[in-house]
Amino acid sequence: TDTITATGQFDSDLVPSTDNARDLGSSSKEWKDLHLTGVGYIDELSIATGSGQGVSSSLIPKTNGAGSLGSATREWTNL
């Protein structure tokens, strides 16, 4: 219930004490923007599709023939 204000900058990694046990934000208190350089390793990605939200750019593979959309058991419709 305490509020912590960090006015400095982190000069080290920020690592949880155990794997897959900590959240960053919650469904009622979300972080606003995420800025990063590098690779985002995300086990599962959910994109909001409410009014004005969703994917607003093309999904382009890094090289020809290098990626698939869906699988034999999870197919996209209207491709």
N, C-alpha and C positions, 0 to 999 in steps of 0.2 A: 504493500500500500504506500510505500515511500516513493517520492519523486526524486530522481537522480538527474542532475544536469552536468553533462560532460562538456567543459568549455575548451579543452585541449584537443589534440589529435592523437589517435592511436599510432604507436610506433612499433606495433607487434601484431601478430595474428590474433584473431578473436575466435577461439575454439571452444565448443561446448565440452563439458566434462565426460559425456558419454555420447555414443552415436545414436542418431535418430530418436532423441529424447527431449529436445528443446525446440520451442517455436520462436519465431521472430514476428511479433504482432499477434493479433487475434481477429476473429470475424467481426468484432465490434470496434476494435482499435487497430486500424491498418496503417502500415507505413505508406507514404505517398509515392515517391519515385525511387527507382533503383538505377544507379549509375555504376557501370563496371566496364573494365577492359579485360579481355581474356575470355575464357570459356565458362559458361554457367552450367554446372552439372546438376540437372534437375531430374529427379526420379519420375515425377508426374507433373504435368503442366495443365492448369485449367485457365482458360481465357474467358473473362466476363463477356457476355453477349447482350447486356442490357442496352438501353437507349444510348446511342453514340459510342458504344464500346465494341470491341472485336478487333479483328485483324484488318489493318488499313493499308497493307503493302503486299507485294507479291512474295510467295514462298518459292525461293529459287535454290536449287541444289548447288553444292559447291562445285561439282563436276558432273558431266553428262552421265546418266545411268548409275549414279552413286546412291540414290535414295529412293525410297518407296513411300507411297501414301497408303496407309492401312496394311492389312495382312489378309491371309486366307480366312481368318475368323473375325476380323474387325475391318469392315469395308466402308469406304466413303460412298456417299450417294451423289448422283448428278455430276460426275466427273466428265 
